[in-house]
Amino acid sequence: MRAIGILLMLLSLSMCICLLLGEVLKVERPLASAVSYNGWWKSILITLGFGLIAFLWGTQKMNQNKSIRLFRREAVAVVGLGWVICTLFAALPHFLCVSGLSYEAALFEACSGLTTTGSTIFRSVEELPKTTLLWRSLTQWLGGMGILGAFLLIFSGESKGKTLLSFESSIQGADLSNTDLRTALRKLWQLYSLLTLVCLLGLWVMDMNLFQAINHAMTTTATAGFGTENDSLSGFSDSVKWWMILFMIVCGISFPLYIAMWAKRSLLPLKQHEETRWYLMLIVMASVIILLDNYAGDTGSHLVDSVFNVVSVVTTTGFVVGDYETWPILSHQVLMILMVVGGCSGSTSGGLKVSRVVLWLKSIKNEIIHGYRPNVVLQLKLNAKPIRKVAERNIYVVLSVAVFFFLLGSIVVNLLEPEMSAWGCKSAVLSSICNIGPAFAELGPTDNFSSLSRPSMLVLSSLMVLGRLEFIAVLVLFSRRLWKKY
């Protein structure tokens, strides 16, 4: 309760920063609605009030019992409950400040923000108040590095801090060095903030105004995808697109790898990082295949547009240029594979992660060899280092659970949306689980999720959180053993 109270107070502080930034930035948006200050202050006070109550109650209980500690079980519960509860309160600025919006739709938008999915229920983002656009971008920026990461940066005295991080898919606890947790987190957030600032300055120098640059810089470095224009990035220059391609690729690589390179003042860690090599090879191969496929199909897709959409999909950013629905069928299949694979572990990207897919393929190869050489000893390795059996088991658990919820979610959404095509339902579920953003068919790159029913929005919101926390941290909340006393 104390930890969740602190998270809610940090969330209310973020709302204050967003409201203040909206006041400072003077930008002309002719179609935008007026800012609802009443709704914003209600959102801030409600979130702050519940946060204070939870914090004071938890602190009182801890003072009464000095033996209370945060063990692994409590750490897992904090992660799962923290994300769910923060999402419920992050929906308030949408629900109270945008007229005619149901709470389920507001929850979908907030969940899409914090999980860096990028799907939206707004038909026209150009009509939204500037503070709402900033809140969408800020939630994605916070979710990119992880709201628990921000929590631990300030309150990292807990003994199970690395356990907390290990259940947030953005930064894996195993990737952190043996240095002090707060020091490691500070370096990660400094790097994240620096990349955001450099991206912002580049976009501002090009053909974006300051408001657009701030929003797009936050959502690009978070590989998230919320924008400020209805046509996403289609209306901006090629220089802006190439600049964003660079930062999407950079932020799709493991952040602890950059820290290791800086500590050693060498590119050797990058050269030795097998996952990054596969990640870059995947981008190049997919881009070449799609370019050739579009050229053969005479779709009129330009080089920058094809590469941009490939990088946006594989990093699960969700920005789009043009309409990839008009591409040939082979390009669609390539994009589907990229959606599932995602970026590198320890990055801000979603998906299954390149390292997990590479290890899965290596494991299959080893099993094939065992078929005709049963006595040979084969060690599963990544980056020339052996992989522990626990990590190998985790690969199959995550893959199995992902497939199960994809199938279950597809069936449920199909039942809830009988008018929607099966392809549209399946792509919506895949988009939610892998935190991608745009889907196919009725929910393609030029469409939005506003046509979905309220139950469907709740189902997809749940799948976003499940995918973002890689299933376990949420599923354990439904285990009776978790809540039993020792």
C-alpha positions as CSV (number, residue, x, y, z in Angstrom):
1,M,0.0,0.0,0.0
2,R,2.9,2.4,0.8
3,A,4.6,1.7,-2.5
4,I,1.3,2.1,-4.5
5,G,0.6,5.3,-2.6
6,I,4.0,6.7,-3.7
7,L,3.3,5.6,-7.3
8,L,-0.1,7.5,-7.3
9,M,1.6,10.6,-5.8
10,L,4.2,10.5,-8.6
11,L,1.4,10.2,-11.1
12,S,-0.4,13.2,-9.7
13,L,2.9,15.1,-9.9
14,S,3.1,14.1,-13.6
15,M,-0.4,15.5,-14.1
16,C,0.7,18.8,-12.6
17,I,3.8,19.0,-14.9
18,C,1.6,18.3,-17.9
19,L,-0.9,21.0,-17.0
20,L,1.9,23.5,-16.4
21,L,3.7,22.6,-19.6
22,G,0.4,23.1,-21.5
23,E,0.2,26.6,-20.1
24,V,3.8,27.5,-20.8
25,L,3.6,26.3,-24.5
26,K,1.8,28.8,-26.6
27,V,0.8,27.0,-29.8
28,E,-1.8,27.6,-32.4
29,R,-4.1,24.6,-33.0
30,P,-7.2,25.9,-34.7
31,L,-9.3,22.8,-34.3
32,A,-8.3,22.1,-30.7
33,S,-10.9,22.2,-27.9
34,A,-10.5,24.4,-24.8
35,V,-8.6,23.0,-21.8
36,S,-10.9,21.8,-19.0
37,Y,-9.1,23.1,-15.9
38,N,-11.8,21.9,-13.7
39,G,-11.4,18.3,-15.0
40,W,-7.6,18.5,-14.6
41,W,-7.7,19.7,-11.0
42,K,-10.2,17.0,-10.2
43,S,-7.9,14.4,-11.7
44,I,-4.9,15.7,-9.8
45,L,-6.7,15.9,-6.4
46,I,-8.4,12.5,-6.7
47,T,-5.1,10.8,-7.6
48,L,-3.2,12.7,-4.9
49,G,-5.8,12.0,-2.3
50,F,-5.9,8.2,-2.9
51,G,-2.1,8.2,-3.0
52,L,-1.8,9.9,0.3
53,I,-4.4,7.6,1.9
54,A,-2.6,4.5,0.7
55,F,0.8,5.9,1.7
56,L,-0.2,6.9,5.2
57,W,-2.0,3.7,5.8
58,G,0.9,1.6,4.6
59,T,3.4,3.7,6.6
60,Q,1.3,3.3,9.8
61,K,1.2,-0.5,9.4
62,M,4.9,-0.6,8.8
63,N,5.6,1.5,11.9
64,Q,3.4,-0.9,13.9
65,N,5.3,-3.9,12.7
66,K,9.0,-3.2,12.2
67,S,9.6,-6.7,10.8
68,I,7.7,-5.9,7.6
69,R,10.0,-6.3,4.5
70,L,9.4,-6.3,0.8
71,F,10.1,-9.9,-0.2
72,R,9.8,-11.3,-3.7
73,R,6.1,-12.1,-3.3
74,E,5.3,-8.5,-2.3
75,A,7.6,-7.2,-5.1
76,V,5.6,-9.1,-7.7
77,A,2.3,-7.9,-6.2
78,V,3.5,-4.3,-6.3
79,V,4.4,-4.5,-10.0
80,G,1.1,-6.1,-11.0
81,L,-1.1,-3.9,-8.8
82,G,0.9,-0.8,-9.4
83,W,0.5,-0.9,-13.2
84,V,-3.2,-1.8,-12.9
85,I,-4.0,0.9,-10.4
86,C,-1.9,3.6,-12.1
87,T,-3.7,2.9,-15.3
88,L,-7.1,3.3,-13.6
89,F,-6.1,6.8,-12.3
90,A,-4.2,7.8,-15.5
91,A,-7.5,7.5,-17.3
92,L,-9.0,10.4,-15.2
93,P,-7.6,13.3,-17.3
94,H,-9.1,11.7,-20.4
95,F,-12.4,10.9,-18.7
96,L,-12.9,14.3,-16.9
97,C,-11.3,16.6,-19.5
98,V,-12.6,15.3,-22.9
99,S,-16.4,15.6,-23.3
100,G,-18.5,12.6,-24.3
101,L,-15.8,10.1,-23.5
102,S,-16.8,6.9,-21.6
103,Y,-14.5,5.7,-18.8
104,E,-13.8,2.5,-20.6
105,A,-12.6,4.5,-23.6
106,A,-10.5,6.7,-21.3
107,L,-9.1,3.6,-19.7
108,F,-8.2,2.1,-23.1
109,E,-6.3,5.3,-24.0
110,A,-4.5,5.5,-20.7
111,C,-3.5,1.9,-20.9
112,S,-2.3,2.3,-24.5
113,G,-0.2,5.2,-23.2
114,L,1.4,3.7,-20.2
115,T,2.1,0.4,-22.0
116,T,3.5,2.3,-25.0
117,T,1.1,0.5,-27.3
118,G,-0.1,3.6,-29.3
119,S,-3.6,2.4,-30.2
120,T,-6.1,5.3,-29.9
121,I,-9.9,5.7,-29.6
122,F,-9.8,9.3,-30.7
123,R,-11.1,9.9,-34.2
124,S,-9.4,13.2,-34.6
125,V,-6.4,14.0,-32.3
126,E,-6.2,17.5,-33.9
127,E,-9.4,18.4,-32.0
128,L,-8.0,17.4,-28.6
129,P,-6.9,20.0,-26.1
130,K,-3.1,20.5,-26.0
131,T,-2.9,19.3,-22.4
132,T,-4.6,16.0,-23.4
133,L,-2.1,15.5,-26.2
134,L,0.8,16.2,-23.8
135,W,-0.7,13.8,-21.2
136,R,-0.9,11.1,-23.9
137,S,2.8,11.6,-24.8
138,L,3.9,11.9,-21.1
139,T,2.2,8.7,-20.1
140,Q,4.1,6.9,-23.0
141,W,7.4,8.5,-22.0
142,L,6.9,7.4,-18.4
143,G,5.8,3.9,-19.5
144,G,8.7,3.5,-21.9
145,M,11.3,3.2,-19.1
146,G,8.7,1.9,-16.6
147,I,6.7,3.6,-13.9
148,L,8.4,1.2,-11.4
149,G,11.7,2.4,-12.7
150,A,10.8,6.0,-11.8
151,F,9.6,4.8,-8.4
152,L,12.8,3.0,-7.6
153,L,15.0,5.9,-8.8
154,I,13.6,7.9,-5.9
155,F,12.8,5.1,-3.4
156,S,15.4,2.4,-4.2
157,G,16.1,1.4,-0.6
158,E,13.8,-1.6,-0.9
159,S,15.7,-4.9,-0.7
160,K,13.9,-6.4,-3.7
161,G,14.4,-3.5,-6.1
162,K,15.9,-5.7,-8.8
163,T,13.0,-8.1,-8.5
164,L,10.6,-5.2,-9.1
165,L,12.6,-4.3,-12.3
166,S,12.8,-7.8,-13.5
167,F,9.0,-8.0,-13.9
168,E,8.9,-4.8,-15.9
169,S,9.7,-5.8,-19.5
170,S,11.4,-2.5,-20.4
171,I,14.5,-2.9,-18.2
172,Q,15.4,-6.4,-17.1
173,G,17.0,-6.7,-13.7
174,A,19.5,-9.3,-15.0
175,D,20.9,-6.7,-17.4
176,L,21.9,-4.4,-14.6
177,S,25.4,-4.5,-13.4
178,N,26.4,-5.2,-9.8
179,T,26.6,-1.5,-9.1
180,D,24.3,0.2,-6.7
181,L,20.7,0.0,-8.0
182,R,20.0,3.7,-7.7
183,T,23.3,4.5,-9.6
184,A,22.4,2.2,-12.4
185,L,18.8,3.6,-12.6
186,R,20.1,7.1,-12.6
187,K,22.4,6.4,-15.6
188,L,19.5,4.7,-17.4
189,W,17.2,7.7,-16.9
190,Q,19.9,10.2,-17.7
191,L,20.5,8.4,-21.0
192,Y,16.8,8.2,-21.7
193,S,16.3,11.9,-21.0
194,L,19.4,12.8,-23.1
195,L,18.1,10.8,-26.1
196,T,14.7,12.5,-25.7
197,L,16.3,16.0,-25.6
198,V,18.5,15.4,-28.7
199,C,15.5,13.9,-30.6
200,L,13.5,17.0,-29.6
201,L,16.1,19.5,-30.8
202,G,16.5,17.7,-34.1
203,L,12.8,17.7,-34.8
204,W,12.4,21.3,-33.7
205,V,15.3,22.4,-36.1
206,M,13.5,20.6,-38.9
207,D,9.8,21.3,-39.8
208,M,8.1,20.7,-36.4
209,N,7.1,23.4,-34.0
210,L,8.1,23.1,-30.4
211,F,4.8,21.6,-29.3
212,Q,5.0,18.9,-32.0
213,A,8.7,18.3,-31.3
214,I,8.1,17.7,-27.5
215,N,5.3,15.3,-28.1
216,H,7.0,13.3,-30.8
217,A,10.4,13.2,-29.0
218,M,8.7,11.7,-26.0
219,T,6.8,9.1,-28.0
220,T,9.7,8.3,-30.3
221,T,12.2,7.5,-27.5
222,A,9.6,5.5,-25.7
223,T,8.9,3.7,-29.0
224,A,5.3,4.4,-28.3
225,G,3.5,6.1,-31.2
226,F,1.1,8.7,-30.1
227,G,1.2,11.8,-32.4
228,T,-0.4,15.2,-32.7
229,E,-1.7,14.9,-36.3
230,N,-4.4,12.8,-37.7
231,D,-2.2,11.5,-40.5
232,S,0.6,10.5,-38.0
233,L,3.9,11.3,-39.7
234,S,2.7,11.4,-43.4
235,G,2.6,15.2,-43.5
236,F,6.2,15.8,-42.3
237,S,9.4,16.0,-44.4
238,D,11.7,13.1,-45.2
239,S,14.4,14.6,-43.0
240,V,12.0,14.3,-40.0
241,K,11.2,10.7,-40.9
242,W,14.9,9.7,-41.2
243,W,15.6,11.4,-37.9
244,M,12.9,9.5,-36.2
245,I,14.0,6.2,-37.9
246,L,17.4,6.7,-36.3
247,F,16.0,7.2,-32.8
248,M,13.5,4.4,-33.1
249,I,16.4,2.1,-34.0
250,V,18.6,3.4,-31.2
251,C,15.8,3.0,-28.6
252,G,15.0,-0.5,-29.8
253,I,18.5,-1.6,-28.6
254,S,19.1,-2.6,-24.9
255,F,19.7,0.5,-22.8
256,P,22.1,-1.3,-20.4
257,L,24.3,-2.0,-23.4
258,Y,24.8,1.7,-23.9
259,I,25.8,2.1,-20.2
260,A,28.3,-0.8,-20.6
261,M,29.8,0.9,-23.7
262,W,30.1,4.2,-21.9
263,A,31.7,2.6,-18.9
264,K,34.3,0.8,-21.0
265,R,34.7,3.7,-23.5
266,S,34.5,1.1,-26.2
267,L,32.3,-0.3,-28.9
268,L,33.3,-3.9,-28.0
269,P,30.2,-4.6,-25.9
270,L,28.1,-3.7,-29.0
271,K,30.1,-5.9,-31.3
272,Q,29.8,-8.8,-28.8
273,H,26.0,-8.3,-28.4
274,E,24.4,-11.0,-30.5
275,E,20.8,-9.8,-30.0
276,T,21.7,-6.4,-31.4
277,R,23.2,-8.0,-34.5
278,W,20.1,-10.1,-35.1
279,Y,17.9,-7.0,-34.5
280,L,19.8,-4.9,-37.1
281,M,19.9,-7.8,-39.6
282,L,16.1,-8.2,-39.2
283,I,15.5,-4.5,-40.0
284,V,17.7,-4.7,-43.1
285,M,16.3,-7.9,-44.4
286,A,12.7,-6.8,-43.8
287,S,13.3,-3.5,-45.5
288,V,14.9,-5.1,-48.6
289,I,12.1,-7.7,-48.9
290,I,9.3,-5.0,-48.6
291,L,11.1,-2.6,-50.9
292,L,11.4,-5.3,-53.6
293,D,7.8,-6.5,-53.0
294,N,6.5,-3.0,-53.3
295,Y,8.6,-2.4,-56.4
296,A,7.2,-5.6,-58.0
297,G,3.7,-4.7,-57.0
298,D,4.1,-1.1,-58.3
299,T,2.5,0.3,-55.1
300,G,4.3,3.6,-55.3
301,S,5.8,3.3,-51.8
302,H,9.0,5.4,-51.4
303,L,12.2,4.2,-49.8
304,V,11.8,6.4,-46.7
305,D,8.2,5.3,-46.2
306,S,9.0,1.6,-46.5
307,V,11.9,1.8,-44.1
308,F,10.0,4.0,-41.7
309,N,7.1,1.6,-41.4
310,V,9.5,-1.4,-41.0
311,V,11.4,0.3,-38.2
312,S,8.2,1.6,-36.6
313,V,6.7,-1.9,-36.6
314,V,9.7,-3.9,-35.4
315,T,10.3,-1.4,-32.5
316,T,6.5,-1.5,-31.8
317,T,6.5,2.3,-32.0
318,G,3.3,2.5,-34.0
319,F,3.9,5.6,-36.1
320,V,2.8,5.2,-39.7
321,V,3.6,6.8,-43.0
322,G,1.0,6.3,-45.7
323,D,-1.1,3.1,-45.6
324,Y,0.7,-0.2,-45.5
325,E,-2.7,-1.9,-46.1
326,T,-2.2,-1.2,-49.8
327,W,1.0,-3.1,-49.9
328,P,1.2,-6.6,-51.4
329,I,0.4,-9.7,-49.2
330,L,4.0,-10.7,-48.7
331,S,4.7,-7.3,-47.1
332,H,1.8,-7.8,-44.8
333,Q,3.2,-11.2,-43.7
334,V,6.7,-9.6,-43.0
335,L,5.1,-6.9,-40.9
336,M,3.2,-9.5,-38.9
337,I,6.5,-11.3,-38.1
338,L,8.1,-8.0,-37.1
339,M,5.1,-7.2,-34.8
340,V,5.6,-10.5,-33.0
341,V,9.4,-10.4,-32.7
342,G,9.7,-6.8,-31.5
343,G,12.9,-5.1,-30.3
344,C,15.7,-6.0,-27.9
345,S,15.4,-6.9,-24.3
346,G,16.1,-4.0,-22.0
347,S,14.9,-1.5,-24.6
348,T,11.6,0.5,-24.6
349,S,10.2,-1.8,-27.4
350,G,7.5,-4.4,-27.0
351,G,7.0,-7.7,-28.7
352,L,8.4,-11.1,-27.6
353,K,12.0,-9.6,-27.9
354,V,14.7,-10.6,-30.3
355,S,16.8,-12.5,-27.7
356,R,13.8,-14.7,-26.7
357,V,13.1,-15.6,-30.4
358,V,16.8,-16.3,-31.1
359,L,17.1,-18.5,-28.1
360,W,13.9,-20.3,-29.0
361,L,15.2,-21.0,-32.5
362,K,18.5,-22.2,-31.1
363,S,16.7,-24.5,-28.7
364,I,14.8,-26.0,-31.6
365,K,18.0,-26.5,-33.4
366,N,19.5,-28.3,-30.4
367,E,16.5,-30.6,-30.1
368,I,16.8,-31.5,-33.8
369,I,20.4,-32.5,-33.2
370,H,19.5,-34.5,-30.2
371,G,17.1,-36.4,-32.4
372,Y,20.0,-38.2,-34.1
373,R,22.7,-37.6,-31.5
374,P,21.0,-38.1,-28.2
375,N,24.1,-38.3,-26.1
376,V,25.7,-35.1,-27.3
377,V,25.8,-32.2,-24.7
378,L,24.7,-28.9,-26.3
379,Q,24.7,-25.7,-24.2
380,L,22.2,-23.0,-25.2
381,K,24.2,-19.7,-25.5
382,L,23.6,-16.0,-26.2
383,N,26.5,-13.5,-26.6
384,A,28.8,-16.5,-26.2
385,K,27.5,-17.0,-22.6
386,P,25.6,-20.1,-21.4
387,I,21.9,-19.6,-20.6
388,R,20.6,-20.9,-17.3
389,K,17.9,-23.5,-17.4
390,V,15.6,-21.2,-15.5
391,A,15.9,-18.6,-18.3
392,E,15.4,-21.3,-21.0
393,R,12.3,-22.4,-19.2
394,N,11.0,-18.9,-19.1
395,I,11.2,-18.6,-22.9
396,Y,8.8,-21.4,-23.4
397,V,6.5,-20.2,-20.6
398,V,6.2,-16.7,-22.1
399,L,5.8,-18.1,-25.6
400,S,3.1,-20.5,-24.5
401,V,1.2,-18.0,-22.5
402,A,1.4,-15.4,-25.3
403,V,-0.1,-18.0,-27.8
404,F,-2.8,-19.0,-25.3
405,F,-3.9,-15.4,-24.7
406,F,-3.7,-14.6,-28.4
407,L,-6.1,-17.4,-29.2
408,L,-8.4,-16.7,-26.2
409,G,-8.4,-13.0,-26.9
410,S,-9.2,-13.5,-30.6
411,I,-12.2,-15.7,-29.7
412,V,-13.5,-13.2,-27.1
413,V,-13.1,-10.1,-29.3
414,N,-14.7,-12.0,-32.2
415,L,-17.7,-12.8,-30.0
416,L,-17.9,-9.2,-28.8
417,E,-17.5,-7.7,-32.3
418,P,-19.6,-9.9,-34.6
419,E,-19.5,-7.2,-37.4
420,M,-15.7,-7.1,-37.5
421,S,-13.7,-9.4,-39.7
422,A,-11.8,-12.3,-38.1
423,W,-8.5,-10.8,-39.5
424,G,-9.4,-7.5,-37.8
425,C,-10.1,-9.1,-34.4
426,K,-6.9,-11.2,-34.5
427,S,-4.7,-8.2,-35.5
428,A,-6.3,-6.1,-32.7
429,V,-5.4,-8.8,-30.1
430,L,-1.9,-9.2,-31.5
431,S,-1.4,-5.4,-31.5
432,S,-2.5,-5.3,-27.9
433,I,-0.4,-8.2,-26.6
434,C,2.7,-7.0,-28.4
435,N,2.1,-3.3,-27.6
436,I,2.3,-2.3,-31.3
437,G,-0.5,0.2,-31.9
438,P,-2.0,0.0,-35.4
439,A,-3.4,-3.3,-36.6
440,F,-5.0,-4.5,-39.9
441,A,-8.3,-4.5,-41.7
442,E,-10.9,-2.3,-39.8
443,L,-8.2,-1.2,-37.4
444,G,-5.4,-0.5,-39.9
445,P,-2.9,2.4,-40.0
446,T,-5.5,4.9,-41.2
447,D,-8.2,3.9,-38.8
448,N,-8.6,3.9,-35.0
449,F,-10.2,1.8,-32.2
450,S,-13.2,4.1,-31.5
451,S,-15.6,1.7,-33.2
452,L,-15.0,-1.0,-30.6
453,S,-17.6,-1.8,-27.9
454,R,-16.8,-1.0,-24.3
455,P,-16.3,-4.7,-23.3
456,S,-13.8,-5.1,-26.2
457,M,-11.9,-2.0,-25.0
458,L,-11.6,-3.6,-21.5
459,V,-10.4,-6.9,-23.0
460,L,-7.8,-5.2,-25.1
461,S,-6.7,-3.0,-22.3
462,S,-6.1,-6.1,-20.1
463,L,-4.1,-7.7,-22.9
464,M,-1.9,-4.5,-23.2
465,V,-1.0,-4.7,-19.5
466,L,-0.4,-8.5,-19.8
467,G,1.9,-8.0,-22.7
468,R,3.7,-5.1,-21.2
469,L,4.5,-7.0,-18.0
470,E,5.1,-10.2,-19.9
471,F,2.2,-12.0,-18.3
472,I,3.6,-13.4,-15.1
473,A,3.4,-10.2,-12.9
474,V,-0.3,-9.8,-13.7
475,L,-1.3,-13.5,-13.7
476,V,0.2,-14.1,-10.2
477,L,-2.4,-11.6,-8.8
478,F,-5.0,-14.3,-9.4
479,S,-3.1,-16.9,-7.5
480,R,-4.5,-17.6,-4.0
481,R,-1.1,-18.6,-2.7
482,L,0.2,-15.1,-3.4
483,W,-2.3,-13.6,-0.8
484,K,-1.8,-16.2,1.9
485,K,0.2,-15.4,5.0
486,Y,3.6,-17.0,5.4
